């Protein structure tokens, strides 16, 4: 199982970025795949996930701004991030092998079995 995240960078407040997670060793259409982030001095937290059945869930603070999507042909999961603010600055990781939870999403990071390498997102003027 491998996950390769890309698309991070430096963006001004209010801007947009699109992260992509390319996976191998499993299919995104049959597994829960999601994005997590970790800012300096904080614990890794859940951001968004798409379940094997196509359901999606988001961290409350990104709802309406971030969109997670998957491409079953390319075997990728993308995270479109809009209206970015400095609080979104973090290393973003894609992951799989976790239960798709609607509530208690704060516990999801501790249940992840496989992580990608992370991509830095910096929101600053």
C-alpha angles and dihedrals in degrees: 000000000000132000123190118194123199141161103071124136148123117310135169121246109279092027132118139237134181119214122197130200116200113194137194133184093042140038123252090216091065102039141055109255126182151160126248131178139205125199121196112285094010137097121258110268138196116257108169141337141188117208126222087257093053100258116141134207133184141196106258094241093058099042110123092018105059127053125193119202138166135213111210093192096051091034092229138130118210133196116206110200120195135175090022119194132190090262088067091064108120145105107281120213130190117214146174138192099067133117114261103240125186094191130030090036088160089078096051098088090060091055098053116119100187130035133188121223099264135240125229119241116189122184111193141131 
